[in-house]
Amino acid sequence: MLNQILDNAPVYLLVFVRCFVLILTLPLFSMRSASRIAKVALAGYMAFFISPSVNFGEYQSFLSVFDGAFSLQYLLLLVGEGLIGVIMGFFISIIFAAFSAAGQFTAFQMGFGAASAYDSLSQVENPLMGQFFNLVAMLVFMQTQWFQKLFLGGLVSSFKSLNAVVLVQNREPMIRFLLSGLSSLFADALVISLPIMGTLLVISVCTGLLTKAAPQMNLLSEGFPVMILVAFLLFLFMMKPTIAFFIRSFNKGFYKLESLFALLSGGI
């Protein structure tokens, strides 16, 4: 194994950089509690199995002059491969950010907006409901074997259709791809949280009207417990369609990623 890596060191290092940066930016593997040695080892094994099937035809003019020392051109290729890994991991993170944003919208309407804590998955301060949606999305992602599809399908196909040269030549489609992902983030978050937010808004309006009609009842002080109870009941009844929406979001995200690879594959 070591002899094969040394004999094909320039190509192996390019593949390793893309795999390693992708692992560093994925939601679960980017956690600080995950061992860095395990990340390096996983990227190394992935690069070892993927590199024999990689065709870097666009890089041959740069790799042919590789004499054992790093040249400026080769360093730029490494940077380009790392940027491709960042783009792929960033797009997967956008999908999970939609679920986290939906939890933040819901928590604000429930009165949990101030109950924030550090979320180890998203590595930001996140309300409790945002952490709940993020955790459910991660469990669904692992249960439906999307990790295997990402590494065995998406990563391998990216080497067949995308490299640093194609990335530079097709900047506009890449920018549109990332911007569309950011716009769909807020759309998916609103779709997930809108039923609960709408119901809680109606409860808030009704509580305000009753408090105005009968001030001695002081229903406004009882509004938050009622909204919290109703929100959890809605979570209970909406869990199955919410999980189905999570799966559709993953399907749509990977379809967009595959469409981008198919669009850029003409440049290779």
C-alpha positions, 0 to 999 in steps of 0.5 A: 500500500505504501509503495503504491502511494509513493509511486503515485504521490502527486495524484494521491496527494491531490485526491487526499486533499479533496477528501480531507477538506470534505470531511472537515466541512461535513456536519458530523465529522467537523465536530471538535470532539471527532479525532483528527487522527481518525479524520486523516486516516479516513481521508487517507484510506478514501484517497487510496481506494479512489486514486486508481480510478481518477483521471486527471487529464487536465493536470498532466501538464503540471504533474509531468514536471513534478520532480519531488519538490512542490512547485507553485503550480502544484500548490495552486492545484492543491488549493483548487482541490481543497476548494472543491471539497469546501464547496461540497461540504458547504452545500451539505451543511446548507441542507442541515442549516435549513433544519436548524433555522426551522428550529430557531423560527419555532423556538422564537415563537414558542418563547424558547428564543433565549434558551440557547446552548452550544450545539456540537453538531452545528458548532454555534449557539443554537436554541433548543428546538434548533438542536432538536431539528438538527439532531433528528436530521442527522439521525435521518441522514445516517439511517437512510445511508446518505453518508455512504451515498455521499462518499461512494457516489458523490465524491467519486463522481466529483473526480470524474466531472470536476477539477480545479481547472474546470472550477476556474473556467466555470465560475458563474455556474458554481456561484449560481449553484451556491446562491440557489442553495442559500435561497432554498435554505430559508424556503425549506426552513419556512416550510418546516416551521410554518405550520407550528408558527401559524398555529402559535400565532393564532393562539397568541392572538386569541390569548390577547383578545381574551385578555383584553376582554377579561383583564381579570383572567390574566390569560397573557401570563398563561400563554407561554405554557399553552403555546409550549404544550401545543407546540410539542403536541404538534411536533408529535403529530407532525414528526412523520411528515417532517421526517419525510420532508427531511428525506425529500430535502436530502434527495433534492440537495443531492440531485442538485449536486449531481446536476452540477457535476453533469453540467460541468462534466463537459469541460473535462 
